[in-house]
Amino acid sequence: MNFGVIVFPGSNCDRDAAMVARDLLGQPTRMVWHEDSDLSGLDVIIVPGGFSYGDYLRCGAIARFSPAMRSTIEHAEKGGLVLGICNGFQVLTEAGLLPGALVRNRDLHFVCDRVPLRVERTNLPWTQKYQPQEVVTIPIAHGEGCYFADADTLKALEDNQQVVFRYCDTNGETTPDSNPNGSLNNIAGVCNERGNVLGMMPHPERASDPMLGNTDGFRLFESVLQAMVGAA
């Protein structure tokens, strides 16, 4: 199973994601420069966190036009797996691979913390290693992570069960106090209708190495491997 990690000017979590895929998961991993359109042989594309193109205009607005992202869109349209983390989630919404948008945090402050998330779906390639409604702890670090969508889009997301992760308290309750950025419906991560594209603001790659004392995020990567091996 081959992973590709897109590298933009301003990416700062690309090597973290590659380390998880290559060193912890033990899978071949290729760094893909933003000007490279060749994704041949890659099974999973990771669009990492950071500040692609310095977040000029708005987060992800320029990255969507890169050759690597144009090829990522084609990869997704063919059913290939795509994971967008933090800034990567913003890029995926700008590119039209996921609905909605990420806007300034409710309190207009950058938030860096570890937060509880409730796993809403476990029948996706990304979540097979989790339990339904399980509460996990994953780090966040963003200033524009407030998920927003119009009422019709939000209803469609809920009706189609496209919400994959929600911010919650340690008991799994979705309260205003457990929402770190004001995201509508406490949404922390969504997928497309097909389920092969996932975007999330929290950083699973930062909760993967046992040396850091938390491996809740690593199960997302293990889930992908299990799904791909099972489909082979």
The 8 nearest C-alpha neighbors of each residue, nearest first, counted from 0:
[[1, 26, 42, 2, 27, 224, 227, 41],
 [0, 2, 41, 27, 42, 28, 26, 43],
 [3, 1, 28, 43, 41, 42, 44, 27],
 [2, 4, 44, 29, 28, 30, 41, 45],
 [3, 5, 45, 30, 31, 44, 46, 29],
 [4, 6, 31, 46, 32, 30, 33, 45],
 [7, 5, 32, 33, 31, 10, 13, 4],
 [8, 6, 33, 10, 51, 9, 5, 32],
 [9, 7, 52, 51, 10, 6, 53, 50],
 [8, 10, 51, 50, 52, 53, 7, 49],
 [11, 9, 49, 7, 51, 50, 8, 12],
 [12, 10, 49, 13, 9, 48, 50, 14],
 [13, 11, 48, 15, 14, 47, 49, 10],
 [12, 14, 16, 47, 15, 11, 10, 17],
 [13, 15, 17, 16, 12, 18, 11, 4],
 [16, 14, 12, 18, 13, 17, 204, 19],
 [15, 17, 13, 19, 14, 18, 204, 12],
 [18, 16, 14, 20, 19, 15, 21, 13],
 [17, 19, 15, 22, 21, 16, 20, 14],
 [18, 20, 23, 16, 17, 22, 21, 24],
 [19, 21, 24, 17, 18, 26, 22, 23],
 [22, 20, 25, 26, 18, 28, 19, 17],
 [21, 23, 25, 18, 19, 24, 20, 26],
 [24, 22, 19, 25, 21, 20, 18, 208],
 [25, 23, 20, 26, 21, 22, 19, 221],
 [24, 26, 21, 22, 23, 20, 27, 19],
 [25, 27, 21, 24, 20, 0, 28, 1],
 [28, 26, 1, 21, 2, 0, 29, 25],
 [29, 27, 2, 21, 3, 1, 26, 17],
 [30, 28, 3, 31, 2, 4, 27, 1],
 [29, 31, 4, 3, 5, 32, 6, 28],
 [32, 30, 5, 4, 6, 29, 3, 33],
 [33, 31, 6, 35, 34, 5, 30, 7],
 [34, 32, 67, 7, 35, 6, 65, 5],
 [33, 35, 66, 32, 67, 65, 36, 31],
 [36, 34, 32, 67, 33, 37, 66, 31],
 [35, 37, 67, 66, 70, 38, 34, 69],
 [38, 36, 39, 35, 70, 67, 31, 66],
 [39, 37, 41, 36, 40, 70, 3, 71],
 [38, 40, 41, 37, 42, 36, 74, 70],
 [39, 41, 38, 42, 1, 2, 37, 0],
 [40, 42, 1, 39, 2, 38, 43, 3],
 [41, 43, 1, 2, 0, 79, 80, 40],
 [44, 42, 80, 2, 81, 41, 3, 1],
 [45, 43, 81, 3, 4, 2, 82, 80],
 [46, 44, 4, 82, 47, 81, 83, 3],
 [45, 47, 87, 83, 5, 82, 4, 84],
 [48, 46, 87, 84, 13, 12, 45, 83],
 [47, 49, 86, 85, 12, 84, 87, 10],
 [48, 50, 10, 11, 86, 12, 51, 9],
 [49, 51, 9, 53, 54, 10, 52, 86],
 [50, 52, 9, 53, 7, 10, 54, 8],
 [53, 51, 8, 54, 9, 50, 55, 7],
 [52, 54, 50, 51, 55, 9, 8, 58],
 [55, 53, 58, 50, 57, 52, 51, 56],
 [54, 56, 53, 57, 52, 58, 61, 60],
 [55, 57, 54, 60, 58, 61, 59, 53],
 [58, 56, 55, 54, 60, 59, 61, 53],
 [57, 59, 54, 60, 89, 86, 55, 56],
 [58, 60, 90, 62, 89, 61, 93, 57],
 [59, 61, 57, 58, 62, 63, 93, 56],
 [62, 60, 63, 59, 64, 52, 55, 65],
 [63, 61, 59, 64, 65, 60, 51, 90],
 [62, 64, 94, 61, 65, 68, 90, 60],
 [65, 63, 62, 61, 68, 66, 69, 94],
 [64, 66, 68, 67, 62, 63, 33, 34],
 [67, 65, 36, 69, 34, 68, 35, 70],
 [68, 66, 36, 33, 70, 65, 35, 69],
 [69, 67, 71, 70, 65, 66, 63, 72],
 [68, 70, 66, 72, 71, 67, 65, 73],
 [69, 71, 73, 67, 68, 72, 36, 74],
 [72, 70, 68, 74, 73, 69, 67, 75],
 [71, 73, 75, 69, 70, 74, 68, 76],
 [72, 74, 70, 76, 71, 75, 77, 69],
 [75, 73, 71, 79, 77, 72, 76, 70],
 [76, 74, 79, 78, 72, 77, 73, 71],
 [75, 77, 73, 78, 74, 72, 79, 71],
 [76, 78, 75, 74, 79, 73, 72, 80],
 [79, 77, 75, 76, 195, 80, 74, 193],
 [80, 78, 75, 74, 77, 42, 195, 81],
 [79, 81, 43, 195, 196, 75, 44, 78],
 [82, 80, 196, 44, 43, 45, 197, 195],
 [81, 83, 45, 197, 198, 196, 46, 44],
 [84, 82, 87, 88, 198, 46, 45, 47],
 [83, 85, 87, 88, 47, 199, 48, 200],
 [86, 84, 200, 48, 88, 87, 199, 201],
 [87, 85, 48, 89, 88, 49, 84, 90],
 [86, 88, 83, 84, 46, 90, 47, 85],
 [89, 87, 83, 198, 85, 91, 84, 86],
 [88, 90, 86, 87, 92, 59, 91, 101],
 [89, 91, 59, 87, 93, 88, 92, 63],
 [92, 90, 94, 88, 96, 93, 89, 97],
 [91, 93, 97, 95, 89, 94, 90, 98],
 [92, 94, 90, 91, 95, 60, 59, 63],
 [95, 93, 91, 63, 92, 96, 90, 97],
 [96, 94, 92, 97, 93, 91, 98, 90],
 [95, 97, 91, 94, 92, 98, 72, 191],
 [96, 98, 92, 95, 191, 91, 190, 99],
 [99, 97, 92, 95, 100, 96, 152, 148],
 [100, 98, 148, 147, 92, 97, 146, 101],
 [99, 101, 147, 92, 146, 148, 102, 98],
 [100, 102, 146, 145, 144, 143, 89, 147],
 [103, 101, 143, 145, 144, 100, 104, 146],
 [104, 102, 143, 145, 107, 142, 144, 105],
 [103, 105, 180, 107, 145, 143, 106, 142],
 [104, 106, 181, 180, 107, 103, 145, 108],
 [105, 107, 108, 104, 180, 181, 103, 109],
 [108, 106, 104, 105, 103, 109, 142, 143],
 [109, 107, 106, 142, 110, 104, 105, 103],
 [108, 110, 142, 141, 111, 107, 140, 104],
 [111, 109, 140, 141, 108, 142, 112, 139],
 [112, 110, 140, 139, 109, 141, 113, 138],
 [113, 111, 139, 138, 114, 110, 140, 137],
 [114, 112, 138, 137, 139, 136, 115, 111],
 [113, 115, 136, 137, 138, 112, 116, 139],
 [116, 114, 136, 135, 167, 168, 169, 166],
 [117, 115, 166, 135, 165, 134, 167, 136],
 [116, 118, 134, 165, 164, 132, 133, 171],
 [117, 119, 164, 132, 133, 120, 163, 131],
 [118, 120, 163, 132, 164, 117, 131, 162],
 [121, 119, 163, 122, 118, 131, 126, 123],
 [120, 122, 126, 127, 123, 131, 129, 130],
 [123, 121, 120, 127, 126, 124, 125, 131],
 [122, 124, 125, 126, 121, 127, 194, 120],
 [123, 125, 223, 226, 126, 222, 127, 122],
 [126, 124, 123, 219, 223, 222, 127, 220],
 [125, 127, 121, 123, 128, 129, 219, 222],
 [128, 126, 121, 222, 129, 122, 124, 123],
 [127, 129, 222, 126, 218, 219, 130, 221],
 [130, 128, 127, 126, 121, 131, 133, 218],
 [129, 131, 133, 132, 121, 128, 118, 127],
 [132, 130, 133, 121, 118, 120, 119, 129],
 [133, 131, 118, 117, 119, 130, 134, 171],
 [134, 132, 130, 118, 131, 117, 135, 129],
 [135, 133, 117, 116, 171, 115, 118, 132],
 [136, 134, 116, 115, 215, 133, 117, 137],
 [135, 137, 115, 114, 116, 113, 215, 138],
 [136, 138, 113, 114, 201, 203, 206, 202],
 [139, 137, 113, 202, 112, 201, 114, 205],
 [138, 140, 201, 112, 111, 202, 113, 141],
 [141, 139, 111, 110, 112, 138, 109, 142],
 [142, 140, 109, 110, 143, 144, 139, 111],
 [141, 143, 109, 104, 144, 108, 103, 110],
 [144, 142, 103, 102, 104, 141, 145, 101],
 [143, 145, 101, 141, 104, 142, 102, 146],
 [144, 146, 182, 104, 102, 180, 101, 181],
 [147, 145, 182, 101, 100, 183, 144, 186],
 [146, 148, 100, 99, 183, 101, 145, 182],
 [149, 147, 99, 153, 152, 100, 150, 146],
 [148, 150, 152, 151, 153, 147, 99, 154],
 [149, 151, 153, 152, 154, 148, 155, 147],
 [152, 150, 154, 153, 149, 155, 148, 156],
 [153, 151, 155, 149, 154, 150, 148, 156],
 [152, 154, 150, 156, 155, 151, 148, 149],
 [155, 153, 151, 157, 156, 152, 158, 150],
 [154, 156, 158, 152, 153, 157, 159, 151],
 [157, 155, 161, 153, 159, 154, 158, 160],
 [156, 158, 160, 154, 155, 159, 161, 153],
 [157, 159, 155, 160, 156, 154, 161, 153],
 [158, 160, 156, 161, 157, 155, 192, 162],
 [161, 159, 157, 158, 162, 156, 163, 120],
 [160, 162, 156, 190, 159, 189, 163, 157],
 [163, 161, 189, 160, 164, 188, 156, 157],
 [162, 164, 119, 189, 188, 120, 161, 118],
 [165, 163, 188, 118, 187, 117, 119, 162],
 [166, 164, 186, 187, 117, 185, 116, 167],
 [165, 167, 116, 185, 178, 187, 115, 177],
 [168, 166, 173, 177, 172, 171, 116, 115],
 [167, 169, 177, 171, 170, 172, 115, 173],
 [168, 170, 171, 115, 167, 134, 172, 116],
 [171, 169, 168, 172, 134, 167, 115, 173],
 [170, 172, 167, 168, 169, 134, 117, 173],
 [171, 173, 167, 168, 170, 174, 169, 177],
 [174, 172, 167, 166, 177, 168, 171, 185],
 [173, 175, 177, 176, 172, 167, 178, 168],
 [176, 174, 178, 177, 173, 181, 185, 179],
 [175, 177, 174, 178, 179, 168, 173, 167],
 [178, 176, 167, 174, 168, 175, 179, 166],
 [177, 179, 175, 176, 166, 180, 185, 181],
 [180, 178, 177, 181, 176, 110, 166, 182],
 [179, 181, 104, 105, 145, 182, 178, 144],
 [182, 180, 105, 145, 178, 179, 104, 183],
 [183, 181, 145, 146, 185, 186, 180, 184],
 [182, 184, 185, 146, 147, 186, 181, 145],
 [183, 185, 186, 182, 165, 173, 153, 146],
 [186, 184, 182, 166, 165, 183, 178, 187],
 [187, 185, 165, 184, 182, 188, 183, 164],
 [186, 188, 165, 164, 199, 200, 166, 185],
 [189, 187, 199, 164, 163, 198, 186, 162],
 [190, 188, 162, 163, 161, 198, 197, 199],
 [191, 189, 197, 161, 196, 194, 198, 192],
 [190, 192, 194, 193, 196, 97, 161, 195],
 [193, 191, 194, 161, 190, 159, 195, 160],
 [192, 194, 191, 195, 196, 190, 78, 161],
 [195, 193, 191, 190, 192, 196, 123, 197],
 [194, 196, 80, 193, 78, 81, 79, 197],
 [197, 195, 81, 190, 194, 191, 80, 82],
 [198, 196, 190, 82, 189, 83, 81, 195],
 [197, 199, 88, 83, 188, 189, 82, 84],
 [200, 198, 188, 84, 88, 201, 187, 85],
 [199, 201, 85, 84, 187, 144, 88, 188],
 [202, 200, 139, 138, 199, 137, 85, 203],
 [201, 203, 204, 205, 138, 139, 84, 137],
 [204, 202, 216, 206, 205, 137, 201, 217],
 [203, 205, 207, 206, 202, 16, 216, 15],
 [206, 204, 203, 202, 207, 138, 216, 208],
 [207, 205, 216, 214, 213, 203, 204, 215],
 [206, 208, 217, 214, 216, 204, 205, 209],
 [207, 209, 210, 211, 214, 206, 213, 212],
 [210, 208, 212, 211, 214, 213, 207, 206],
 [209, 211, 208, 212, 213, 207, 214, 206],
 [212, 210, 209, 208, 213, 206, 207, 214],
 [211, 213, 209, 210, 214, 208, 206, 207],
 [214, 212, 206, 211, 215, 209, 207, 208],
 [215, 213, 207, 206, 217, 216, 209, 208],
 [216, 214, 217, 206, 213, 135, 218, 136],
 [217, 215, 203, 206, 207, 214, 218, 219],
 [218, 216, 207, 214, 219, 220, 215, 221],
 [217, 219, 221, 220, 216, 128, 222, 215],
 [218, 220, 222, 125, 217, 221, 216, 126],
 [221, 219, 223, 222, 217, 218, 224, 125],
 [222, 220, 218, 224, 223, 219, 225, 217],
 [221, 223, 219, 225, 127, 128, 125, 220],
 [224, 222, 226, 124, 220, 125, 221, 225],
 [223, 225, 221, 227, 226, 222, 228, 220],
 [226, 224, 222, 228, 223, 227, 229, 221],
 [227, 225, 223, 229, 124, 224, 228, 222],
 [226, 228, 230, 224, 229, 225, 223, 231],
 [229, 227, 231, 225, 230, 226, 224, 0],
 [230, 228, 226, 227, 231, 225, 224, 223],
 [229, 231, 227, 228, 226, 225, 224, 124],
 [230, 228, 229, 227, 226, 0, 225, 224]]
